[in-house]
Amino acid sequence: MKNQRLPILLSVFNLLLMLFIAAKPSQENFDKISVKEFELVDKAGVKRASLKTEADGSVIMRLIDNTGTIRVKLGADENGSGLVLLNNSTEVGLHALAKKEGSKLILADKDGKKREY
């Protein structure tokens, strides 16, 4: 019986240590989160949004509908920024660009006729 005391004491100590670690509240506020890519998923684990830096250095945010189709794209690089809103047929409904050379806004109606401003 004396030979079993040490393993029993170690087991009890390990159990208490695990309970202490599990009971410790997690930190809920973070000052900074650094990731190479951020993905937002729905309850089923399907990607619905992403934010990442592309190989060329541009940063792109994509919002994806429940069918997996990109509906909104927002991007930025050293030349400026752009926003694209796509309709239910994945055709461009609004395309906005802001660059050093000037800004451009392109709107398309339901028939696909585009107006540029």
Secondary structure, 3 states (H helix, E strand, C coil): CHHHHHHHHHHHHHHHHHHHHHHCCCCCCCCCCCCCEEEEECCCCCEEEEEEECCCCCEEEEEECCCCCEEEEEEEECCEEEEEEECCCCCEEEEEEEECCEEEEEEECCCCCEEEC
